[in-house]
Amino acid sequence: MTSSSTAPPATQNERAAAAGPRRRSRSGKSRRELSDTAKCARLSSISGVLFAVLFVVAVVLVYTTPTLSASDAAITAFYNSSSTALVTAGIYLIPLAGIAFLWHAHTTRLLIKSRTPSPSAIPDGLQLVSGILFVVLLFAGMASAGSVALLKDLTTAPLPSADFARGMLAVGYGMVFIYALRGAGMYLLTTTRLLRAAEIMPKWLGSASYLLGAFLLLGTLMHPAVMLLFPTWVVITGLVVFIRAGRVAVPATPERQSA
């Protein structure tokens, strides 16, 4: 006859499995490993902060260039000065910021799929495309805006005219403020939609994100401060999602959503 006071080994194994995988720390104590959702949320948050720092520093450096309304004399004086070194440094930082953003975007997609293995097809596809579009246009726009400074600092070639320098700045401003920001706005909107569907983003942050995304899509203000709104959102969202993801115990039920 089997005693009923002792739990069978199978029941103990089931309890251990339900509690999650554990590993032994250096102190000898066992601790529970992070879930896939928490791991992806941590990577998304870290890469988002890294992107924001690199991006803000690069933008501040690149936009020490003269404005489009500056006089020919002011433009010529700037490119004859040592201030162009700041622009060149910003040009070198932009690729690092773009790489950090791609890292952030990918880990965010992994985070979403850890909760919703079959996300809605349209926002999922648009999120991927808009994120890549943002990086490509950012690279092209910043390269154009800093091209004359790069020419001055890395070569001994004669400087182009003030009108040519202004034209390159105009192309760069247009790519960044008119096109890249629209890509950022679409990425923001689709990411918000997917995070809300995954029940990771709180409602208040979702509402604020939709408003900010609409502003980035429809706004016409061409000021460097506008560029800081997107990395600020990335940092805030990353931190909030990371905190909430640590409380998630069970993935959301996958839903089949049609396009």
C-alpha positions in Angstrom: 0.0 0.0 0.0 1.4 3.4 -1.0 1.5 6.2 1.6 -0.5 9.3 0.8 1.5 11.6 3.0 4.4 11.9 0.5 4.0 13.6 -2.9 4.9 11.4 -5.8 8.1 12.4 -7.7 6.1 13.3 -10.8 4.1 15.9 -8.8 7.3 17.5 -7.5 8.8 17.7 -11.0 5.6 19.3 -12.3 5.9 21.9 -9.5 9.5 22.6 -10.4 8.6 23.1 -14.0 5.7 25.4 -13.3 8.0 27.6 -11.1 10.2 28.2 -14.1 13.9 27.2 -14.8 16.3 27.9 -12.0 20.1 28.2 -12.0 22.6 28.4 -9.2 24.2 31.7 -8.6 27.8 32.3 -7.4 26.7 32.4 -3.8 25.2 28.9 -4.2 21.6 30.0 -4.1 19.3 29.1 -6.9 17.4 31.8 -8.7 14.7 31.8 -11.4 15.8 32.7 -14.9 14.1 35.6 -16.7 11.3 34.8 -19.1 11.8 35.4 -22.8 9.5 38.4 -22.5 11.6 39.9 -19.7 14.9 39.2 -21.6 13.6 40.9 -24.8 12.2 43.8 -22.8 15.6 44.4 -21.1 17.5 44.3 -24.4 14.9 46.6 -26.1 15.3 49.1 -23.2 19.1 49.0 -23.2 19.4 49.4 -26.9 16.8 52.1 -26.9 18.7 54.2 -24.4 21.9 53.6 -26.4 20.2 54.8 -29.6 18.8 57.9 -27.9 22.1 59.0 -26.4 24.1 58.5 -29.7 21.3 60.1 -31.7 20.9 63.2 -29.6 24.6 63.8 -29.4 25.0 63.3 -33.2 22.0 65.7 -34.0 23.4 68.4 -31.7 26.8 68.2 -33.3 25.6 68.1 -36.9 23.1 70.9 -36.5 25.9 73.3 -35.5 25.9 74.0 -39.2 24.5 77.4 -40.4 20.7 77.6 -40.9 19.2 77.8 -44.4 18.5 81.5 -43.9 22.1 82.3 -43.0 23.9 84.8 -45.2 26.6 83.8 -47.6 29.2 85.5 -45.4 28.1 83.5 -42.4 28.1 80.2 -44.3 31.6 80.9 -45.7 32.9 81.9 -42.3 31.6 78.7 -40.7 33.2 76.4 -43.2 36.5 78.3 -42.9 36.5 77.8 -39.1 37.4 74.9 -36.9 33.7 74.4 -36.0 33.3 72.0 -38.8 35.1 69.3 -36.7 32.0 69.1 -34.5 29.9 68.3 -37.6 32.3 65.7 -38.8 32.2 64.0 -35.4 28.4 64.0 -35.5 28.6 62.4 -39.0 30.7 59.5 -37.5 28.2 59.0 -34.7 25.1 58.8 -36.8 25.9 55.2 -38.2 26.4 54.0 -34.6 23.0 55.5 -33.6 21.4 53.8 -36.6 22.8 50.4 -35.7 21.6 50.9 -32.1 18.2 51.7 -33.4 18.1 48.6 -35.6 19.1 46.5 -32.6 16.3 48.2 -30.6 13.7 47.6 -33.3 14.6 43.9 -33.7 14.5 43.2 -29.9 11.2 45.1 -29.7 9.8 42.8 -32.4 11.1 39.8 -30.5 9.4 41.1 -27.4 6.1 41.5 -29.2 6.3 38.1 -30.7 7.1 36.5 -27.3 3.6 37.7 -26.2 1.7 37.5 -29.6 3.4 34.9 -31.8 1.0 35.8 -34.7 0.7 39.7 -34.6 -1.6 41.5 -36.9 0.0 41.4 -40.4 -0.4 45.0 -41.5 1.1 46.8 -38.4 3.8 44.1 -38.1 4.9 44.6 -41.7 4.7 48.4 -41.6 6.7 48.5 -38.4 9.6 46.6 -40.0 9.6 48.7 -43.2 9.2 52.1 -41.4 12.0 51.4 -39.0 14.4 50.6 -41.9 13.1 53.6 -43.9 13.9 55.9 -40.9 17.5 54.7 -40.7 18.2 54.9 -44.4 16.8 58.4 -44.7 18.5 59.5 -41.6 21.8 58.3 -42.9 21.3 60.0 -46.3 20.0 63.3 -44.8 22.8 63.6 -42.3 25.4 62.8 -44.9 24.1 65.5 -47.1 23.9 68.1 -44.3 27.5 67.3 -43.2 29.1 66.7 -46.6 30.8 70.2 -47.0 32.2 70.0 -43.4 33.5 66.5 -44.2 35.1 67.8 -47.4 36.8 70.6 -45.5 38.1 68.4 -42.7 39.2 65.4 -44.6 40.6 66.9 -47.8 42.6 69.9 -49.1 40.2 70.5 -51.9 38.8 74.1 -52.3 35.5 74.7 -50.6 32.4 75.0 -52.7 30.4 78.2 -52.9 28.0 79.3 -50.2 25.1 78.6 -52.5 26.2 75.0 -53.0 26.7 74.5 -49.2 23.2 75.9 -48.6 21.8 73.5 -51.2 23.4 70.5 -49.6 22.0 71.6 -46.2 18.5 72.0 -47.7 18.7 68.4 -49.1 19.8 67.1 -45.7 17.1 69.0 -43.9 14.5 67.8 -46.3 15.4 64.2 -46.0 15.6 64.3 -42.2 12.7 66.6 -41.3 10.2 65.7 -44.1 11.0 62.1 -44.8 12.9 60.4 -42.0 10.6 61.9 -39.3 7.6 60.4 -41.2 9.2 57.0 -41.1 9.8 57.5 -37.3 6.1 58.5 -36.9 4.9 55.4 -38.7 7.3 53.2 -36.6 6.0 54.8 -33.4 2.3 54.3 -34.4 2.7 50.6 -35.4 4.9 49.8 -32.5 2.3 51.3 -30.1 -0.4 49.3 -31.8 1.5 46.0 -31.5 2.6 46.6 -27.9 -1.0 47.5 -26.9 -2.2 44.3 -28.5 0.5 42.4 -26.6 -0.9 43.9 -23.4 2.6 45.3 -22.4 2.1 49.0 -23.0 -0.3 50.8 -20.6 -3.3 52.7 -21.9 -2.0 56.2 -20.9 1.3 55.7 -22.7 -0.6 54.3 -25.7 -2.8 57.4 -26.0 0.2 59.7 -25.6 2.1 57.7 -28.3 -0.7 58.0 -30.8 -0.8 61.7 -30.4 3.0 62.0 -30.8 2.9 59.7 -33.8 0.3 61.9 -35.5 2.4 65.0 -34.8 5.5 63.4 -36.4 3.4 62.4 -39.4 1.6 65.7 -39.9 3.8 68.3 -38.4 5.8 70.7 -40.6 8.1 72.3 -38.0 11.7 72.1 -39.1 13.6 72.6 -35.8 16.3 70.3 -34.3 14.2 70.1 -31.1 11.5 68.1 -33.1 14.1 65.4 -33.7 14.5 64.9 -30.0 10.9 63.8 -29.5 11.4 60.4 -31.1 14.4 59.2 -29.0 12.6 60.6 -25.9 9.6 58.3 -26.7 11.9 55.4 -27.3 13.5 55.8 -23.9 10.3 56.3 -22.0 8.5 53.4 -23.8 11.5 51.1 -23.3 11.6 51.8 -19.5 7.9 51.4 -19.0 7.7 48.3 -21.0 10.7 46.8 -19.2 9.0 47.4 -15.8 5.7 45.9 -17.0 7.3 43.0 -18.8 8.9 41.8 -15.5 5.4 41.3 -14.1 4.2 39.3 -17.0 3.9 35.6 -16.1 1.9 34.0 -18.9 2.1 35.0 -22.6 -1.0 36.5 -24.1 -3.3 34.1 -26.0 -2.3 34.2 -29.7 -5.0 35.6 -31.8 -5.4 35.1 -35.5 -5.9 38.5 -37.0 -6.6 39.0 -40.7 -4.9 41.7 -42.7 
